Amino acid sequence: MSESEKPSFESINTRLKEIQVAVEDDDMPLDDALSLFEEAVQLGMQASSLLEEGIAQGGAPEGDEASAPGIEESVASDGERSL
């Protein structure tokens, strides 16, 4: 996959949310759920790579609207992360 074909962090996140909604359906066949799980694992690995690249380059991952200062702002004063 070339640099221009890499999905953005945002597009990966969107697809993961779609998968989450799909697997919440109790009537989904197990084979379909397993296929979506495997896709989600691959997407998670891609997102992790994008995050690592962004950290190594000193900024937010490509396609991500958030910046590093926004992440720091989500840490509560007692050092615990707030979501």
Secondary structure, 3 states (H helix, E strand, C coil): CCHHHCCCHHHHHHHHHHHHHHHCCCCCCHHHHHHHHHHHHHHHHHHHHHHHHHHHCCCCCCCCCCCHHHHHHCECCCCCECC
